[in-house]
């Protein structure tokens, strides 16, 4: 899993970084004056003056000014963007031991901005900063060891650097550790450890971690199941605009888990997530419209949201859209369109869609009648335990349609369906037993 660090956002906190540098570095009086004037000019947006003053200080070895010039060239502030010039100034500061400059060089070599992409060089500079306690560099170095990028792959080293960053309170890395433990990637799977690290990040306002902690409370993985706590954490993430959390909160309201059931509130949260492009939320919002839950019943709007989700490849939405075209609900009836959407869902192994596609081939609706294709799709669904498909497959064997007639195979599939309570299958099985 790649966790992207917003480099430009990090660069925009220069004023804070520089002030910290001034507290810890000894500057000559002239350098101090030049730098201070440049800092005031930079903060006021007067980049031309900042450039002049910082250039003077930087040429006299002022590490903060060198770093500042690197930022200006990297971001095109007062000068045309020039990645090579940014690298030059960052390097001067990095070679004097400035961790932020070392980290910046690592980012540049890792991405190939103004230099030839070089994972080993990126790892070198990340390490220089990481060994000074730079949390983001520690995270990046952990990532490089985890995936063998610029260094030999080494799970233990990856975890060591991730832990260094996480134990400093770096929320992104705490979230990464939660993810790694939850999924058993480079460490043994541990729901308890996942919950612990997700919580630390969540308590710092990390929206993804809040959502994951909510999911853990909702399912009881690693901690006692607690739907009310799940709602609390989903709500915090949802309020930050995280679409998946908005969907999850909508689901809790729709089903009355951890909160009183409230279809209107479910619709509100589903809509917020759906409008951000969350396919699961789009599908669920469509269902609310089709069923008239929390909103007036409106098949056209239901079809609209099913289509939005279906176009993103959501199999359930594709299947439901197929049903709407087959019945003319919310859209003009169109058997060929129904088949098209059923096929998309069937190709994703959705058993309901595989069954419907088999029916269309058996009846020649929206597609040329083809018993062999019908058998194929009935079998795909039957093997997943779909009882109606098991029954239909039994019928095909009993009649020798699309397959060679085989009473034993028919009995097998009738038996499978009957075991799930399919009455017609039980009846046919009894008939076969009497013959």
Buried (B, 14 or more C-beta within 10 A) or exposed (E): EEEEBEBEEBBEEBEEBBEEBBEEBEBEEEBBBBBBBBBBBBEEEBBEBBBBBBBBBBBBBBBBBBBBBBBBBBBEBBBEEBBEBBBBBBBBBBBBEBBBBBBBBBBBBBEEBBBEEBBEBBBBBBBBBBBBEBBBBBBBBBBBBBBEBBBEEBEEBBBBBBBBBBBBEBBBBBBBBBBBBBEEBBBEEBBEBBBBBBBBBBBBEBBBBBBBBBBBBBEEBBBEEBBEBBBBBBBBBBEBEBBBBBBBBBBBBBEEBBBEEBBEBBBBBBBBBBBBEBBBBBBBBBBBBBEEBBBEEBBEBBBBBBBBBBBBEBBBBBBBBBBBBBEEBBBEEBBEBBBBBBBBBBBBEBBBBBBBBBBBBBEEBBBEEBBEBBBBBBBBBBBBEBBBBBBBBBBBBBEEBBBEEEEEBBBBBBBBBBBEEBEBBBEBBEEBEEE
